[in-house]
């Protein structure tokens, strides 16, 4: 009895749901696809954060196509000019797919750009810096983080 009780207490104490990693879930909800771009929304932890801009679907051709629908793990990168970005792992036949700032499809090589507004006619997003700040705030839970939370990043493309 004591052994069983101890096992239960230890299981609860070391449970990921209580003291370990939590998930930071991002959904890229694609809403419009044209021959020149794909536009949608970025939803973080069930809240719409901003608009997204991707390349059109071109059979997953590297640097020419948006990524296939599905869920991918994300990691944080700190080595670019913006100092912070999410990079996707295990995208089929791809590497270096990231969510980052930018406004035009010519700035994309298979990545996802984010912005606060869209221009459907010109396939652009605007005010990318603010959108990026909102995404970081959603991840850290504050605009002035003092450490990186222990979170699993999951990005789902629909």
C-alpha positions in Angstrom: 0.0 0.0 0.0 2.8 2.5 0.9 4.7 1.6 -2.3 1.6 2.2 -4.4 0.8 5.5 -2.6 4.5 6.6 -3.1 4.3 5.7 -6.8 1.2 7.8 -7.2 2.6 10.8 -5.4 5.8 10.6 -7.4 3.9 10.3 -10.7 1.8 13.3 -9.9 4.8 15.3 -8.6 6.9 14.7 -11.8 4.0 15.0 -14.2 4.6 17.2 -17.2 1.2 18.7 -16.9 2.0 20.1 -13.4 5.6 21.1 -13.4 7.2 20.3 -16.8 6.8 21.3 -20.4 3.6 22.7 -21.7 2.6 23.0 -25.4 2.5 26.3 -27.3 0.2 25.5 -30.1 0.1 27.5 -33.3 -2.4 26.9 -36.1 -1.8 28.4 -39.5 -5.4 28.6 -40.9 -5.1 29.0 -44.6 -8.0 31.0 -46.0 -7.1 32.1 -49.6 -4.9 30.4 -52.1 -4.0 32.0 -55.5 -1.4 31.3 -58.2 0.9 33.8 -56.4 0.3 33.4 -52.7 -1.5 31.7 -49.8 -3.0 34.0 -47.1 -4.4 33.0 -43.7 -4.3 33.5 -40.0 -1.9 32.6 -37.3 -3.7 31.3 -34.2 -1.7 30.9 -31.0 -3.2 29.1 -28.0 -6.6 29.4 -29.6 -6.4 33.2 -30.2 -6.0 34.9 -33.6 -2.7 36.8 -33.4 -2.1 38.0 -37.0 -2.3 37.3 -40.7 0.0 35.0 -42.6 1.6 35.1 -46.1 3.0 32.0 -47.8 3.9 30.9 -51.2 1.2 29.1 -53.2 1.0 25.3 -53.1 3.4 23.9 -55.8 3.6 20.2 -54.8 6.0 20.9 -51.9 8.9 22.1 -54.2 11.6 23.6 -51.9 11.8 27.4 -52.0 8.8 27.6 -54.4 5.9 26.0 -52.4 4.2 26.5 -49.1 4.6 23.5 -46.7 2.2 20.6 -46.8 -0.7 20.6 -44.4 0.1 18.8 -41.1 1.6 19.3 -37.7 5.3 20.0 -37.1 7.4 20.6 -34.0 9.0 24.0 -33.7 12.3 25.1 -32.2 13.5 28.6 -31.3 16.3 30.2 -33.2 18.2 33.2 -31.8 20.9 33.6 -34.5 19.1 35.8 -37.0 18.9 39.6 -37.2 15.6 39.7 -35.4 17.0 37.7 -32.5 14.1 35.2 -32.2 12.1 33.1 -34.6 10.3 29.7 -34.7 11.8 27.1 -37.1 9.8 24.0 -38.0 11.3 20.5 -37.8 10.7 17.4 -39.9 8.9 19.2 -42.8 9.0 16.6 -45.6 11.9 17.4 -48.1 12.6 20.7 -46.4 14.9 22.4 -43.9 15.0 25.8 -42.4 11.3 26.6 -42.7 10.6 29.5 -40.3 7.9 31.9 -39.1 9.4 35.4 -39.5 8.9 39.0 -40.4 8.5 40.2 -43.9 5.9 41.7 -46.2 6.2 40.3 -49.8 6.3 36.8 -51.4 9.8 37.7 -52.8 11.0 37.5 -49.2 9.8 33.9 -48.8 11.6 30.7 -49.6 9.1 28.3 -48.2 8.6 30.1 -44.9 5.7 31.9 -43.3 5.6 35.7 -43.0 3.3 37.4 -40.5 1.6 40.8 -40.4 -1.3 42.7 -38.9 -3.1 43.4 -42.2 -3.2 41.9 -45.7 -3.5 43.2 -49.2 -5.2 40.4 -51.1 -4.7 42.0 -54.5 -1.0 42.4 -54.1 -0.4 39.3 -51.9 1.3 41.2 -49.1 1.1 41.5 -45.3 1.7 44.8 -43.5 2.9 45.8 -40.0 5.0 42.6 -39.7 7.0 43.9 -36.8 3.9 44.4 -34.6 2.6 40.9 -35.5 6.0 39.4 -34.6 5.9 41.2 -31.3 2.4 39.8 -30.6 3.6 36.3 -31.4 6.6 36.6 -29.0 4.3 38.0 -26.3 1.9 35.0 -26.8 4.9 32.6 -26.4 6.5 34.2 -23.4 3.4 35.5 -21.8 4.9 39.0 -21.5 6.6 41.6 -23.6 9.6 41.7 -21.3 10.6 38.0 -20.8 13.5 37.3 -18.4 13.8 33.6 -19.4 12.6 31.1 -22.0 9.7 29.0 -20.8 10.0 25.2 -21.1 7.4 24.8 -23.9 6.9 22.3 -26.8 6.1 24.3 -29.9 3.6 22.6 -32.2 2.7 24.3 -35.5 -0.3 22.9 -37.5 -1.1 24.0 -41.0 -4.7 23.6 -42.1 
